[in-house]
Amino acid sequence: YHPDKQEADVPAGEVEERVQRFIEIDQAWKILGNEETKKEYDLQRRADNLTEEWPLHDQVYLEEMSWNEDEQLYTLSCRCGGNYSVFKSETKAVSLVCCDTCSLVIEIL
């Protein structure tokens, strides 16, 4: 995602997405790479999770999930052995996905 590592033939819209992703990664590194800011971040996440209606296990990008072309389905393994699954047609409307086995939920970014 680094701007200096982009190929010349990447469409403009995709370049913009990649730059935005790089900025997000850079910001995350700046927060998580510093002991104090990481501690603050962890405390804030813990407080946010306590007020959530669902036990939010993780936040993931759709690109991190496995894609099944035949079923038009994105999946991600849960730590319990179950799966988080979302159909391609649902990806615009769905942001929280429940595990099919336990009570954990992921948020799709």
N, CA, C and O atoms as a MOPAC input file, in Angstrom:
PM7 MOZYME 1SCF
protein

 N      0.79900 1    -1.20400 1     0.00000 1
 C      0.00000 1     0.00000 1     0.00000 1
 C      0.84400 1     1.27200 1     0.00000 1
 O      0.30100 1     2.36600 1    -0.15500 1
 N      2.12800 1     1.15300 1     0.16700 1
 C      2.98100 1     2.33300 1     0.25000 1
 C      2.92600 1     3.10200 1    -1.07000 1
 O      3.08200 1     2.50600 1    -2.13600 1
 N      2.70800 1     4.41300 1    -1.01300 1
 C      2.59000 1     5.21800 1    -2.24100 1
 C      3.79400 1     5.10700 1    -3.17300 1
 O      3.63300 1     5.18200 1    -4.39100 1
 N      4.97800 1     4.93400 1    -2.63500 1
 C      6.17600 1     4.82300 1    -3.47400 1
 C      6.27900 1     3.47200 1    -4.17600 1
 O      7.08500 1     3.31400 1    -5.09300 1
 N      5.48300 1     2.50800 1    -3.76200 1
 C      5.56600 1     1.15800 1    -4.31300 1
 C      4.43100 1     0.85000 1    -5.29000 1
 O      4.26900 1    -0.30500 1    -5.68400 1
 N      3.64100 1     1.85000 1    -5.69000 1
 C      2.50100 1     1.63900 1    -6.58100 1
 C      2.95600 1     1.43900 1    -8.02100 1
 O      3.91300 1     2.06100 1    -8.48200 1
 N      2.24900 1     0.55700 1    -8.71800 1
 C      2.52100 1     0.36000 1   -10.13800 1
 C      1.92300 1     1.52700 1   -10.91700 1
 O      0.97700 1     2.16600 1   -10.45600 1
 N      2.46800 1     1.80200 1   -12.08200 1
 C      2.02800 1     2.95300 1   -12.88000 1
 C      0.64300 1     2.75400 1   -13.49400 1
 O     -0.05500 1     3.73400 1   -13.75600 1
 N      0.23000 1     1.50500 1   -13.72800 1
 C     -1.02700 1     1.25100 1   -14.43600 1
 C     -2.22800 1     1.01100 1   -13.51300 1
 O     -3.24400 1     0.48100 1   -13.96200 1
 N     -2.13200 1     1.38600 1   -12.25000 1
 C     -3.23900 1     1.21000 1   -11.30800 1
 C     -4.27300 1     2.30700 1   -11.56200 1
 O     -3.91000 1     3.47900 1   -11.65800 1
 N     -5.58300 1     1.94100 1   -11.67600 1
 C     -6.63000 1     2.94800 1   -11.89700 1
 C     -6.64900 1     3.99400 1   -10.78000 1
 O     -6.33400 1     3.69300 1    -9.62800 1
 N     -7.02100 1     5.22500 1   -11.13600 1
 C     -6.99000 1     6.35300 1   -10.19200 1
 C     -7.79200 1     6.06900 1    -8.92700 1
 O     -7.32600 1     6.36800 1    -7.82800 1
 N     -8.98700 1     5.49800 1    -9.06000 1
 C     -9.81300 1     5.19700 1    -7.88800 1
 C     -9.13600 1     4.22200 1    -6.94900 1
 O     -9.23200 1     4.35400 1    -5.72900 1
 N     -8.45800 1     3.25100 1    -7.51300 1
 C     -7.76700 1     2.26000 1    -6.69000 1
 C     -6.54500 1     2.86900 1    -6.01000 1
 O     -6.22300 1     2.51800 1    -4.87500 1
 N     -5.86800 1     3.77700 1    -6.70000 1
 C     -4.72000 1     4.46500 1    -6.09600 1
 C     -5.18500 1     5.22100 1    -4.86200 1
 O     -4.52800 1     5.19700 1    -3.82100 1
 N     -6.32600 1     5.89500 1    -4.98800 1
 C     -6.87700 1     6.65400 1    -3.86700 1
 C     -7.18900 1     5.73400 1    -2.68300 1
 O     -6.89100 1     6.06400 1    -1.53600 1
 N     -7.79600 1     4.57300 1    -2.97500 1
 C     -8.09500 1     3.59800 1    -1.92200 1
 C     -6.81300 1     3.10100 1    -1.25900 1
 O     -6.75600 1     2.96900 1    -0.03600 1
 N     -5.79900 1     2.82900 1    -2.05200 1
 C     -4.52700 1     2.33600 1    -1.51100 1
 C     -3.83900 1     3.38700 1    -0.64900 1
 O     -3.26600 1     3.06400 1     0.39200 1
 N     -3.89500 1     4.63900 1    -1.08100 1
 C     -3.29900 1     5.72000 1    -0.28900 1
 C     -4.04100 1     5.85000 1     1.03400 1
 O     -3.42200 1     6.01700 1     2.08400 1
 N     -5.38100 1     5.77400 1     0.98300 1
 C     -6.17300 1     5.85600 1     2.21300 1
 C     -5.82300 1     4.69800 1     3.14700 1
 O     -5.67800 1     4.89400 1     4.35400 1
 N     -5.69000 1     3.51400 1     2.60100 1
 C     -5.32500 1     2.33400 1     3.40100 1
 C     -3.93800 1     2.53300 1     4.02100 1
 O     -3.72600 1     2.19100 1     5.18500 1
 N     -3.00000 1     3.08200 1     3.25200 1
 C     -1.66300 1     3.35600 1     3.77400 1
 C     -1.73300 1     4.33900 1     4.93700 1
 O     -1.06300 1     4.15200 1     5.95300 1
 N     -2.54000 1     5.38400 1     4.79100 1
 C     -2.69200 1     6.37600 1     5.86400 1
 C     -3.25000 1     5.71600 1     7.12100 1
 O     -2.78900 1     5.99500 1     8.22800 1
 N     -4.24900 1     4.83300 1     6.95100 1
 C     -4.81800 1     4.12100 1     8.09800 1
 C     -3.76900 1     3.24500 1     8.78200 1
 O     -3.67900 1     3.21300 1    10.00900 1
 N     -2.98300 1     2.53900 1     7.97900 1
 C     -1.93600 1     1.67100 1     8.52900 1
 C     -0.88700 1     2.50500 1     9.25200 1
 O     -0.43100 1     2.13400 1    10.33400 1
 N     -0.50600 1     3.62600 1     8.65900 1
 C      0.48500 1     4.50900 1     9.26900 1
 C     -0.02100 1     5.06400 1    10.60200 1
 O      0.72200 1     5.10800 1    11.58300 1
 N     -1.28300 1     5.48400 1    10.63200 1
 C     -1.86000 1     5.99900 1    11.87900 1
 C     -1.90500 1     4.90600 1    12.94400 1
 O     -1.59100 1     5.15000 1    14.10900 1
 N     -2.29600 1     3.70500 1    12.53700 1
 C     -2.34200 1     2.58800 1    13.48500 1
 C     -0.94800 1     2.30600 1    14.03600 1
 O     -0.79000 1     2.07000 1    15.23400 1
 N      0.05900 1     2.32800 1    13.17200 1
 C      1.43200 1     2.08000 1    13.61700 1
 C      1.87800 1     3.13200 1    14.62400 1
 O      2.52400 1     2.81300 1    15.62100 1
 N      1.52900 1     4.38800 1    14.35700 1
 C      1.91900 1     5.46500 1    15.26600 1
 C      1.26900 1     5.29600 1    16.63800 1
 O      1.88400 1     5.60300 1    17.65900 1
 N      0.04200 1     4.81400 1    16.66400 1
 C     -0.65200 1     4.59700 1    17.94300 1
 C     -0.12400 1     3.34100 1    18.63300 1
 O      0.23100 1     3.37700 1    19.81100 1
 N     -0.07400 1     2.23700 1    17.89900 1
 C      0.29400 1     0.95700 1    18.50600 1
 C      1.79300 1     0.79700 1    18.71000 1
 O      2.22100 1    -0.05500 1    19.48900 1
 N      2.59100 1     1.59500 1    18.03200 1
 C      4.03800 1     1.51700 1    18.16600 1
 C      4.57800 1     2.27500 1    19.36700 1
 O      5.76200 1     2.17100 1    19.68800 1
 N      3.72800 1     3.02800 1    20.02300 1
 C      4.12100 1     3.81100 1    21.19100 1
 C      3.43400 1     3.22600 1    22.41900 1
 O      2.21300 1     3.07000 1    22.43500 1
 N      4.20000 1     2.90800 1    23.42800 1
 C      3.68300 1     2.25200 1    24.63600 1
 C      2.51500 1     3.01600 1    25.27300 1
 O      1.49900 1     2.42000 1    25.63100 1
 N      2.66500 1     4.32300 1    25.41000 1
 C      1.63100 1     5.13800 1    26.06600 1
 C      0.34600 1     5.21700 1    25.24000 1
 O     -0.74800 1     5.01000 1    25.76500 1
 N      0.48300 1     5.51900 1    23.94400 1
 C     -0.71900 1     5.64500 1    23.11600 1
 C     -1.40000 1     4.29300 1    22.91700 1
 O     -2.62100 1     4.23100 1    22.77100 1
 N     -0.62100 1     3.21000 1    22.91100 1
 C     -1.21600 1     1.87400 1    22.81000 1
 C     -2.02800 1     1.56800 1    24.05900 1
 O     -3.12200 1     1.01000 1    23.96700 1
 N     -1.50600 1     1.92500 1    25.21800 1
 C     -2.21900 1     1.70500 1    26.47000 1
 C     -3.55200 1     2.46900 1    26.46700 1
 O     -4.58700 1     1.93200 1    26.86200 1
 N     -3.50800 1     3.73200 1    26.01300 1
 C     -4.73100 1     4.53800 1    25.91500 1
 C     -5.72000 1     3.90900 1    24.93500 1
 O     -6.91800 1     3.84000 1    25.20800 1
 N     -5.20900 1     3.45500 1    23.79800 1
 C     -6.04800 1     2.82600 1    22.78100 1
 C     -6.71400 1     1.56700 1    23.33600 1
 O     -7.91700 1     1.37100 1    23.16200 1
 N     -5.93700 1     0.72000 1    24.00100 1
 C     -6.48000 1    -0.51200 1    24.57500 1
 C     -7.56700 1    -0.21800 1    25.60300 1
 O     -8.59800 1    -0.89000 1    25.62600 1
 N     -7.34400 1     0.77300 1    26.44500 1
 C     -8.35000 1     1.14500 1    27.44300 1
 C     -9.62900 1     1.64300 1    26.77900 1
 O    -10.73100 1     1.31000 1    27.21600 1
 N     -9.48400 1     2.43300 1    25.73400 1
 C    -10.65700 1     2.94400 1    25.02000 1
 C    -11.41700 1     1.81200 1    24.34200 1
 O    -12.64600 1     1.77200 1    24.39400 1
 N    -10.69500 1     0.89100 1    23.70600 1
 C    -11.34400 1    -0.26500 1    23.06000 1
 C    -12.08600 1    -1.11300 1    24.07900 1
 O    -13.20700 1    -1.55500 1    23.82800 1
 N    -11.46400 1    -1.34000 1    25.22800 1
 C    -12.10100 1    -2.12500 1    26.28200 1
 C    -13.38800 1    -1.44500 1    26.75000 1
 O    -14.41500 1    -2.10300 1    26.92100 1
 N    -13.33200 1    -0.14300 1    26.95400 1
 C    -14.51700 1     0.61300 1    27.37900 1
 C    -15.60300 1     0.56600 1    26.30500 1
 O    -16.78100 1     0.40100 1    26.62200 1
 N    -15.21800 1     0.70700 1    25.04900 1
 C    -16.18600 1     0.64200 1    23.95300 1
 C    -16.84000 1    -0.73100 1    23.88100 1
 O    -18.05000 1    -0.83100 1    23.67900 1
 N    -16.05400 1    -1.78400 1    24.04300 1
 C    -16.59900 1    -3.14400 1    23.97800 1
 C    -17.57500 1    -3.42900 1    25.11000 1
 O    -18.52400 1    -4.19200 1    24.93100 1
 N    -17.35300 1    -2.82900 1    26.26300 1
 C    -18.26400 1    -3.04500 1    27.38600 1
 C    -19.63200 1    -2.42900 1    27.14000 1
 O    -20.62600 1    -2.89000 1    27.70100 1
 N    -19.69600 1    -1.40500 1    26.31700 1
 C    -20.97600 1    -0.76400 1    26.02300 1
 C    -21.64000 1    -1.34800 1    24.77900 1
 O    -22.76100 1    -0.96400 1    24.44700 1
 N    -20.98000 1    -2.25300 1    24.09700 1
 C    -21.53500 1    -2.87200 1    22.89800 1
 C    -22.63300 1    -3.86200 1    23.26300 1
 O    -22.58900 1    -4.51900 1    24.30400 1
 N    -23.61700 1    -3.94800 1    22.37500 1
 C    -24.69600 1    -4.91100 1    22.53800 1
 C    -24.18700 1    -6.33100 1    22.25600 1
 O    -24.65100 1    -7.29400 1    22.86700 1
 N    -23.23400 1    -6.45200 1    21.33100 1
 C    -22.64800 1    -7.73400 1    20.95200 1
 C    -21.19000 1    -7.77000 1    21.40500 1
 O    -20.53000 1    -6.73200 1    21.44300 1
 N    -20.68700 1    -8.94500 1    21.74700 1
 C    -19.25800 1    -9.05100 1    22.08600 1
 C    -18.42100 1    -8.97100 1    20.80300 1
 O    -18.23700 1    -9.97500 1    20.11500 1
 N    -17.92600 1    -7.79700 1    20.49200 1
 C    -17.16500 1    -7.57700 1    19.26400 1
 C    -15.78500 1    -8.20900 1    19.39400 1
 O    -14.96900 1    -7.79900 1    20.21900 1
 N    -15.54500 1    -9.21500 1    18.56200 1
 C    -14.27600 1    -9.94100 1    18.61100 1
 C    -13.17200 1    -9.21400 1    17.85000 1
 O    -12.02800 1    -9.16300 1    18.30200 1
 N    -13.51800 1    -8.65200 1    16.69200 1
 C    -12.47700 1    -8.06200 1    15.85500 1
 C    -13.10000 1    -7.15100 1    14.80800 1
 O    -14.30000 1    -7.21300 1    14.54000 1
 N    -12.27300 1    -6.31500 1    14.23100 1
 C    -12.65000 1    -5.49600 1    13.08700 1
 C    -11.76700 1    -5.94300 1    11.93400 1
 O    -10.54300 1    -5.97800 1    12.06100 1
 N    -12.38600 1    -6.28400 1    10.81000 1
 C    -11.62400 1    -6.79300 1     9.66700 1
 C    -12.06300 1    -6.09500 1     8.38600 1
 O    -13.19500 1    -5.62600 1     8.26400 1
 N    -11.14600 1    -6.04200 1     7.44800 1
 C    -11.47100 1    -5.56200 1     6.11200 1
 C    -11.95800 1    -6.75200 1     5.30400 1
 O    -11.49200 1    -7.87600 1     5.49500 1
 N    -12.89100 1    -6.50500 1     4.40700 1
 C    -13.44900 1    -7.55400 1     3.56600 1
 C    -12.34100 1    -8.31400 1     2.83700 1
 O    -12.44300 1    -9.52300 1     2.62900 1
 N    -11.28700 1    -7.59900 1     2.45100 1
 C    -10.17600 1    -8.21900 1     1.72600 1
 C     -9.44000 1    -9.26200 1     2.56700 1
 O     -8.73700 1   -10.11200 1     2.02000 1
 N     -9.59500 1    -9.20400 1     3.89100 1
 C     -8.93200 1   -10.16500 1     4.77500 1
 C     -9.69500 1   -11.48800 1     4.85200 1
 O     -9.16900 1   -12.48800 1     5.34100 1
 N    -10.93900 1   -11.48400 1     4.36500 1
 C    -11.76100 1   -12.68800 1     4.42000 1
 C    -11.50400 1   -13.54300 1     3.18100 1
 O    -11.08300 1   -13.03600 1     2.14200 1
 N    -11.76200 1   -14.84800 1     3.30300 1
 C    -11.61200 1   -15.75900 1     2.16300 1
 C    -12.81500 1   -15.59700 1     1.24000 1
 O    -13.94200 1   -15.41000 1     1.69900 1
 N    -12.56600 1   -15.67100 1    -0.05100 1
 C    -13.62500 1   -15.48600 1    -1.04200 1
 C    -13.92700 1   -16.80500 1    -1.73200 1
 O    -13.01500 1   -17.48700 1    -2.20200 1
 N    -15.22200 1   -17.17300 1    -1.79700 1
 C    -15.66500 1   -18.37000 1    -2.49900 1
 C    -16.46100 1   -17.91200 1    -3.71800 1
 O    -17.59800 1   -17.45700 1    -3.59600 1
 N    -15.85600 1   -18.03700 1    -4.87900 1
 C    -16.47000 1   -17.55900 1    -6.12800 1
 C    -17.77900 1   -18.28400 1    -6.42600 1
 O    -18.75600 1   -17.65200 1    -6.82900 1
 N    -17.81000 1   -19.61000 1    -6.23100 1
 C    -19.00900 1   -20.39400 1    -6.54800 1
 C    -20.21600 1   -19.95900 1    -5.72600 1
 O    -21.32300 1   -19.83800 1    -6.25200 1
 N    -20.00100 1   -19.72600 1    -4.44300 1
 C    -21.10100 1   -19.35400 1    -3.55100 1
 C    -21.27100 1   -17.84400 1    -3.41000 1
 O    -22.22700 1   -17.37800 1    -2.79100 1
 N    -20.32600 1   -17.06900 1    -3.99600 1
 C    -20.35100 1   -15.60900 1    -3.85300 1
 C    -20.40000 1   -15.23700 1    -2.37600 1
 O    -21.23700 1   -14.44400 1    -1.94500 1
 N    -19.47200 1   -15.83600 1    -1.59900 1
 C    -19.49400 1   -15.75000 1    -0.14800 1
 C    -18.10700 1   -15.44400 1     0.40800 1
 O    -17.11500 1   -16.05000 1     0.00300 1
 N    -18.05600 1   -14.49900 1     1.33700 1
 C    -16.83400 1   -14.19800 1     2.08000 1
 C    -16.91100 1   -14.94300 1     3.41100 1
 O    -17.96300 1   -14.95900 1     4.04900 1
 N    -15.80600 1   -15.56000 1     3.83600 1
 C    -15.78800 1   -16.25200 1     5.12800 1
 C    -14.49500 1   -15.94700 1     5.87300 1
 O    -13.47000 1   -15.61200 1     5.28000 1
 N    -14.58100 1   -16.07600 1     7.19700 1
 C    -13.42100 1   -15.90800 1     8.06100 1
 C    -13.59100 1   -16.88100 1     9.21400 1
 O    -14.67400 1   -16.97400 1     9.79100 1
 N    -12.53700 1   -17.60300 1     9.55400 1
 C    -12.60100 1   -18.55900 1    10.66000 1
 C    -12.63400 1   -17.83200 1    11.99100 1
 O    -11.93100 1   -16.84300 1    12.19800 1
 N    -13.46000 1   -18.33800 1    12.88300 1
 C    -13.54700 1   -17.81600 1    14.24600 1
 C    -12.62900 1   -18.64500 1    15.13400 1
 O    -12.29000 1   -19.77900 1    14.79400 1
 N    -12.23200 1   -18.08900 1    16.25400 1
 C    -11.33600 1   -18.81800 1    17.15600 1
 C    -12.00200 1   -20.05200 1    17.75800 1
 O    -11.31400 1   -20.94500 1    18.25200 1
 N    -13.34200 1   -20.11200 1    17.72300 1
 C    -14.05800 1   -21.26800 1    18.27000 1
 C    -14.10900 1   -22.42800 1    17.28500 1
 O    -14.50100 1   -23.53600 1    17.65100 1
 N    -13.71500 1   -22.18200 1    16.03500 1
 C    -13.78100 1   -23.21300 1    15.00600 1
 C    -14.92300 1   -22.98600 1    14.02900 1
 O    -14.98300 1   -23.63400 1    12.98400 1
 N    -15.82400 1   -22.07600 1    14.35700 1
 C    -16.92600 1   -21.72500 1    13.46600 1
 C    -16.46800 1   -20.74200 1    12.40200 1
 O    -15.27100 1   -20.53100 1    12.20800 1
 N    -17.43100 1   -20.14600 1    11.71800 1
 C    -17.11700 1   -19.19800 1    10.64600 1
 C    -17.99800 1   -17.96100 1    10.70000 1
 O    -19.16000 1   -18.01600 1    11.10100 1
 N    -17.41600 1   -16.85400 1    10.28900 1
 C    -18.16600 1   -15.64000 1    10.00300 1
 C    -18.38200 1   -15.67700 1     8.49500 1
 O    -17.42400 1   -15.84200 1     7.74000 1
 N    -19.62600 1   -15.52500 1     8.04400 1
 C    -19.91300 1   -15.60000 1     6.61200 1
 C    -20.82300 1   -14.46000 1     6.19100 1
 O    -21.75900 1   -14.09700 1     6.90200 1
 N    -20.53400 1   -13.90300 1     5.02500 1
 C    -21.38700 1   -12.84900 1     4.47000 1
 C    -21.38000 1   -12.97500 1     2.94800 1
 O    -20.32500 1   -13.08100 1     2.32200 1
 N    -22.58600 1   -12.96200 1     2.36600 1
 C    -22.70700 1   -13.03200 1     0.91500 1
 C    -22.31200 1   -11.69600 1     0.29300 1
 O    -22.49500 1   -10.63600 1     0.89000 1
 N    -21.77000 1   -11.77100 1    -0.91100 1
 C    -21.33600 1   -10.55800 1    -1.60300 1
 C    -22.47400 1    -9.55000 1    -1.70500 1
 O    -22.25600 1    -8.34700 1    -1.55700 1
 N    -23.68500 1   -10.03500 1    -1.95600 1
 C    -24.84400 1    -9.15100 1    -2.10100 1
 C    -25.19100 1    -8.42000 1    -0.80700 1
 O    -25.89300 1    -7.40900 1    -0.84100 1
 N    -24.71400 1    -8.91500 1     0.32900 1
 C    -25.01300 1    -8.30900 1     1.62700 1
 C    -23.93300 1    -7.34400 1     2.11400 1
 O    -24.13900 1    -6.64300 1     3.10400 1
 N    -22.80500 1    -7.30000 1     1.44500 1
 C    -21.65600 1    -6.56900 1     1.98300 1
 C    -21.88600 1    -5.07500 1     2.14200 1
 O    -21.29300 1    -4.46400 1     3.03200 1
 N    -22.71600 1    -4.47100 1     1.32200 1
 C    -22.97600 1    -3.02600 1     1.44300 1
 C    -23.88000 1    -2.72400 1     2.63700 1
 O    -23.75000 1    -1.67200 1     3.26200 1
 N    -24.79700 1    -3.64600 1     2.95800 1
 C    -25.78900 1    -3.40600 1     4.00900 1
 C    -25.36800 1    -3.92800 1     5.38200 1
 O    -25.91600 1    -3.50400 1     6.40000 1
 N    -24.40600 1    -4.84000 1     5.41700 1
 C    -24.03200 1    -5.50500 1     6.66900 1
 C    -22.69200 1    -4.98600 1     7.16600 1
 O    -21.73600 1    -4.88800 1     6.39700 1
 N    -22.62100 1    -4.65300 1     8.45400 1
 C    -21.32100 1    -4.27800 1     9.01500 1
 C    -20.93100 1    -5.21000 1    10.15400 1
 O    -19.74500 1    -5.36300 1    10.44700 1
 N    -21.91700 1    -5.83800 1    10.80400 1
 C    -21.63800 1    -6.79400 1    11.87300 1
 C    -22.01900 1    -8.19100 1    11.40500 1
 O    -23.09900 1    -8.40100 1    10.85300 1
 N    -21.11300 1    -9.14700 1    11.63100 1
 C    -21.35100 1   -10.52700 1    11.21300 1
 C    -21.13800 1   -11.43900 1    12.40700 1
 O    -20.08700 1   -11.40300 1    13.04800 1
 N    -22.14400 1   -12.25900 1    12.70500 1
 C    -22.07800 1   -13.19500 1    13.83100 1
 C    -21.40300 1   -14.49400 1    13.40400 1
 O    -21.52900 1   -14.93000 1    12.26000 1
 N    -20.69400 1   -15.09600 1    14.33300 1
 C    -20.13000 1   -16.42700 1    14.11100 1
 C    -21.28900 1   -17.41200 1    14.03400 1
 O    -22.29300 1   -17.24900 1    14.72700 1
 N    -21.15300 1   -18.43800 1    13.18900 1
 C    -22.22700 1   -19.42000 1    13.06400 1
 C    -22.21200 1   -20.46100 1    14.18200 1
 O    -23.06900 1   -21.34500 1    14.20800 1
 N    -21.25100 1   -20.37100 1    15.10500 1
 C    -21.14900 1   -21.34700 1    16.18900 1
 C    -21.22900 1   -20.72300 1    17.57600 1
 O    -21.88300 1   -21.27200 1    18.46300 1
 N    -20.57300 1   -19.58500 1    17.77600 1
 C    -20.54400 1   -18.96700 1    19.10600 1
 C    -21.19400 1   -17.57900 1    19.07300 1
 O    -21.83600 1   -17.21800 1    18.08700 1
 N    -21.03100 1   -16.82200 1    20.12400 1
 C    -21.68100 1   -15.51100 1    20.22500 1
 C    -20.79400 1   -14.35000 1    19.78400 1
 O    -21.20500 1   -13.19500 1    19.89700 1
 N    -19.59800 1   -14.62400 1    19.28700 1
 C    -18.70200 1   -13.54500 1    18.87600 1
 C    -19.15000 1   -12.91000 1    17.55900 1
 O    -19.80300 1   -13.53900 1    16.72600 1
 N    -18.77400 1   -11.64600 1    17.40600 1
 C    -19.16500 1   -10.85800 1    16.24100 1
 C    -17.93600 1   -10.12200 1    15.71300 1
 O    -17.08700 1    -9.67800 1    16.48600 1
 N    -17.85200 1   -10.00000 1    14.39100 1
 C    -16.81800 1    -9.15600 1    13.79800 1
 C    -17.50300 1    -7.97400 1    13.11900 1
 O    -18.65900 1    -8.04900 1    12.70300 1
 N    -16.75300 1    -6.88800 1    13.02200 1
 C    -17.22700 1    -5.72300 1    12.28600 1
 C    -16.43200 1    -5.64800 1    10.99600 1
 O    -15.20300 1    -5.70100 1    11.00700 1
 N    -17.14400 1    -5.52300 1     9.88500 1
 C    -16.48200 1    -5.40300 1     8.59100 1
 C    -16.28900 1    -3.92900 1     8.29500 1
 O    -17.24200 1    -3.15000 1     8.28200 1
 N    -15.03900 1    -3.55900 1     8.05700 1
 C    -14.70700 1    -2.15500 1     7.78400 1
 C    -14.75600 1    -1.86200 1     6.30200 1
 O    -14.50400 1    -0.73000 1     5.88800 1

